Amino acid sequence: MKDGLLIGLAAITVLFVSVWLRAILNRRKDEPSIRLQPSPFEIFLGFATNFLDTLGIGSFATTSSMFKLKKLIADEEIPGTLNVGHCLPSIVEASIFISIVQVDVTTLVSMIGASIAGAWFGAGVVSRMPRLLIQISLGLALLVAACLMLATQFHYLPAGGEKIGLQSTELIIAIVGNFILGALMTLGIGLFAPCMIMVSLLGMNPKAAFPIMMGSCAFLMAVGSIRFAATGRYSLTTALGLTLGGIPGVLIAAFLVKSLPLDAVRWLVIVVVVYTSAMLLRSAAISKEKAT
């Protein structure tokens, strides 16, 4: 079944790439002057965030923070750019961890399937959300992400058990939970931390969470990104930069570095994410004030 999952991942990758290329070509026809060459910073951002993502920190909160700090793209384009730009690096991550980490295949496939369904639902909603609502939602999401990171730093989160799979009621809870997390991820809320907490609370070995997290992200981002690519509500150039830098970042982290002392990095990420959340909510307040 793992082989079948990897074949499915390859198939959805081909589908995503074909849809994205067609969308890029159509956009070039409509906007011949559009810039397709990412800046060195956009490529570096893709490398750095996906490098840390592979080591378990996650990429959405860090990337969102850089978008806001550097004023790189419009706030309403952040969810789509995160999903489209990090899609292919996440697929590379998933392929590696699904292959090498032991986990119950029924649990893995069920939770990935639930996240895909959630992403399809979520992307359809988020791609039509107004700018103000995106600013508020993303600001609150980053605040939640910072709280989860803080809880990790102080070891308030469950350590987990030894199980590599779930059954009956526990599996149903995990499926429902991953559906919700898949929908929220299209809004820019990273799946890693909440998914790790959920499977740990259900008694699973945290190591077994890695193929579940990364497999869920890879599949759901491909599905959600197809809808974002079709609507065009993302920054094409920045997404290309995240992709071009992200793939080598994943490979270096997975095969060369493997692990790092990440405590100091997490503290820095927490500070930046809280600041970015405040900036987004401030922007939302200004937008609302102008509207009235």
C-alpha positions, 0 to 999 in steps of 0.5 A, spaced: 500 500 500 505 504 501 508 503 493 500 505 491 501 511 495 507 513 492 504 512 485 498 516 487 503 521 489 507 521 483 500 521 479 497 528 483 504 531 482 504 530 474 496 533 475 499 539 479 505 541 474 500 540 468 495 545 471 500 550 474 504 550 467 497 551 463 495 556 468 502 560 467 502 560 460 495 562 460 497 568 464 503 570 460 498 571 454 494 575 458 500 579 462 506 578 457 510 583 461 509 579 468 516 577 471 517 570 471 524 570 474 524 570 482 529 574 486 535 571 489 531 572 496 525 569 494 529 563 492 533 563 498 526 564 502 524 557 499 531 554 501 531 556 508 523 555 510 523 548 507 530 546 510 527 547 517 520 544 514 524 538 513 527 538 520 520 539 523 519 546 524 514 547 519 514 552 513 508 556 513 508 560 519 516 562 517 514 564 510 508 568 512 512 572 517 517 573 511 512 575 506 509 580 511 516 583 514 519 584 507 512 586 504 513 581 498 506 580 496 499 582 498 496 579 504 490 576 500 495 572 496 499 569 502 495 563 502 495 561 495 502 563 494 504 558 500 500 552 498 502 553 490 510 555 492 511 549 497 507 544 494 513 541 490 518 541 496 513 538 500 512 532 495 519 531 495 519 531 503 513 526 503 516 521 498 522 521 503 519 520 509 513 515 507 519 511 504 523 510 510 519 511 516 515 505 519 507 507 520 501 503 519 498 504 512 491 504 514 492 510 518 497 513 514 492 513 508 486 514 511 489 521 514 492 523 508 485 522 504 481 526 510 486 532 509 485 532 501 478 532 502 479 538 507 483 542 502 479 541 496 473 544 501 478 549 504 481 552 497 474 553 494 472 557 500 479 561 501 480 563 494 474 567 494 475 570 501 475 578 501 482 581 503 480 583 510 477 576 512 484 573 510 488 578 514 484 577 520 484 569 519 491 569 518 493 573 523 489 569 528 492 563 525 499 565 526 498 567 533 495 560 534 502 557 531 506 561 536 502 558 542 503 551 539 511 553 538 511 556 545 508 550 548 513 545 545 519 549 547 516 548 554 514 541 553 507 542 555 505 538 549 504 530 550 510 526 549 506 520 545 506 513 546 509 507 542 503 506 537 505 506 529 497 506 528 490 507 530 484 503 530 476 504 531 474 510 535 481 513 535 482 512 527 475 516 526 477 522 531 484 522 527 480 522 520 476 528 522 481 532 525 485 531 519 480 533 515 479 540 519 487 541 519 487 540 511 481 545 510 485 550 515 492 549 511 489 552 505 488 558 509 495 558 511 495 555 518 501 549 518 499 542 519 505 540 522 504 542 530 497 541 530 497 534 527 503 532 531 499 534 538 493 530 535 497 523 534 501 524 540 494 525 544 492 519 541 498 515 543 502 514 537 509 515 536 511 522 534 516 519 529 510 516 526 507 523 525 512 525 520 510 521 514 502 522 516 504 530 516 508 530 510 504 526 506 498 530 508 501 536 506 504 534 500 497 531 497 492 536 500 497 542 497 497 539 490 489 538 491 488 545 494 494 548 489 490 546 483 484 550 485 489 556 487 492 556 480 486 556 476 483 562 480 490 566 479 490 568 487 497 567 488 504 571 487 507 567 481 514 569 481 514 568 489 511 561 488 516 559 483 522 562 488 519 558 493 519 552 489 526 552 486 529 554 493 525 549 496 527 542 493 534 543 494 533 545 501 529 539 503 534 534 500 540 537 504 536 537 510 533 530 509 540 527 507 546 531 509 544 535 515 538 530 518 538 534 525 540 540 528 539 543 535 533 547 533 531 550 540 534 557 538 531 557 532 524 556 534 525 562 539 527 566 533 521 563 529 516 565 535 518 572 536 517 573 528 511 570 528 508 573 534 510 580 530 507 578 524 501 576 527 500 583 530 502 586 523 496 582 520 491 584 525 493 591 525 493 591 517 486 588 518 484 594 523 486 599 518 482 596 512 476 596 516 477 603 518 478 605 511 472 601 509 467 605 514 
